[in-house]
């Protein structure tokens, strides 16, 4: 059963629709249909949003105050009573997106762009233009590359005698062969190159 069919039968959805924020819930439900969720995923998302709205009211907050930090507080509160599922944070992130599209809450605070972010963006553009990869494939490469760079692209003392230059863990870990075979490693290699260049310049 897909989201559209489930919503037509759901008592939970009907109850949320007649509530204070019914129009927003309907927009959220439309997003769930658009994203192709199945029955259980749709129920879980609506259950989370319903719980969040009740928590906001009971805590005497305003919906307009909702942001990522308040979502974290709610999840900690909810986690004290029941288990938090892997997709719960994504479900509430989708809710925040709907609220921002309607101007109900303030836009997300801009995060500073790091040099690694610039590298990932340039590499993503390359994968899209030159390799013709789909956004989902690029996202998967990004996740693997980000973890690799975060872990290994840190300056460490060079081991060669008499050398004062430092090198990155990624440089010593990513071989040319790895770069050829894996787009994620190639991106990590670029991250390592940036790290080395920055160190030399400093």
N, C-alpha and C positions, 0 to 999 in steps of 0.2 A: 504494500500500500504506500503510495507516494504522499507528499505533504498536502497536495491539493485535495486528495480524497480524504485524508485524515481530518483536515480542517473542517470539512463539511459535516463531520460526525462528532467532533470533539466538544465535550461539555466544558473542558478547561478553556478552550479558545472562546467559546460563547460567553463564559463568565468574565474573562479578561476584556472582551470587546465591550461589555456594558459597564466597565469600570471607568474610573476617572481618566485613564489614559488609553481609552479604547481605540482611538484613531491611530495612535502610535503603535499599538499592538497589531493592528491590521496591516500597517506598513511593514512591520517586522515579519509578520506571517507571509506577506507577499515576497519578502526577501528570501525567506526559507524555501518557498516554492521555486523562486528563480534559481536558487543555489542547488536545487535538486535533492533536498533532504528526504529521507524516507520517514515512515511513521514514527519509529522510536526516537530518531534524532529530532524530529519536529516537536514531539511531546516533551523531550528533555529541554529543548530551548525555551519553550513556553513555560514550563515548570520553573526554570531558573529565573526567567524574567518576572513571573508572578511572585516568586519568593523575594526577589530583589525589590519589587515595588512595595510589597508588604513590609519588608525590613526598613525601607526608606520612610514609610509612613509611621511605623512604630517608633523609629528613632528620631522622629520630628525633623527630618531633613527635607529639603525640597528636591524635586527631580532635577531642577536646573543646576544643582550643585554636584551632580553625578560626574565622576571622572574615573580614570584608571585606579587612582589610589582608593577611592571609595569602593570600587569593585573588589579590590584586594581585601578591604575590610569585610565586605559582605561574604566573600569566599571563606575567609578565616572563621567568620561567625557560622556559616553553613557547615564548614568542615568539622566544627565541634559537635554537630548533631548527626551528620551523615557523611558518607564518603564523597569526595570530589572526583569526578570523572575527567579523563584527559581532555575531552572536548568542551568542558564547561567554560573555561576562560575564553575560548574562541567564540562560543555562543554569546557571551556577554560583550565581547569585543564587537560582534556583529550588531548587537543592540545599541552600543555606543555610536556606531557608525550611522545607524538609522536616526538616532537623536541628533547627531551633528548635521546630518543632511537636512533636517527639518528646522534647524536653528534652535532646538530645545535646550541644548547645552553648548558650552563654549568649545571652540576648536581645540584639538589636541595640542599640547605644548610641543614646539619644535625641538627636536633633539639635535645637538651639535653634530655636524658632518665630520667624521674622522677621515684620515687619509685612506684607511682600509675601505671605508664606505665608497670613496671615490673610485678606488680600484675595482671594487665589485660592480659599481654602476657602469664603468667603462667596459668591463668584461661582459656584463649582461647585454650591453648594446652590441658588442661584437658577436655574441652568440645568437642574438636575434637577427642581426643584419646579414652576417656572413655565413652562419651555420643554419639559420632558419629554424631554430629551436622554439618550441612552444613555451609560453610563460610558466607552465607547471614544471617543465624540464629545467628551465633556468632557475626557478625557485629551489628545486632539489639540489642543483649544483651549488647555489648560494649557501644553503644550509650546511652542506658538507665543507665547503671552502671556509666559511666563517668559523666553524669549529676548529678547523685545522690551523688557520691563521692565529686565532685567539690563543691556542695552546702553544704553538711553536714559534710564532714570529715575535720573539722576545730577544733582545740583545744578550749575548753571552760572550765571555772572553774567548778570543781565538787561542787555539792550542799550540800553534806553531811557535817555535822559540824565536825570541827577539821581535815578535810582531806585536804592536800596540793596538792594531785594528781589531774591532769586534765584529762578529758575524751573527746571523740569526739562526735559531734552531731550525727554522723552516728551510734555510739554505742547505744545511747539513743533512736534512731529512728528505728533501724532495730532489730526487735524481732527475737528469734529463729524460730518462726513459719513462719515469712516472709522469712527467709533464706531458709527454707525447700521448700516453695512453689515457690519461684522465683529465677532463676539463677542470674538475675541482682542484686537482694538484697543480694544473697550469695556473689557475687563479691564485692559489696559495703561493706558487713560485713568484708571481708578480708582487704579491704582498711582501714576500721575503726580500725581493729586490728593492722595494721601496724602503723597507726597514734598514737594509744595508746602506742604501744611498743616504738616508737621513742620518745615520750614524757617522758616515764618512764626512758629510757636510758639517756635522756638529763638531 
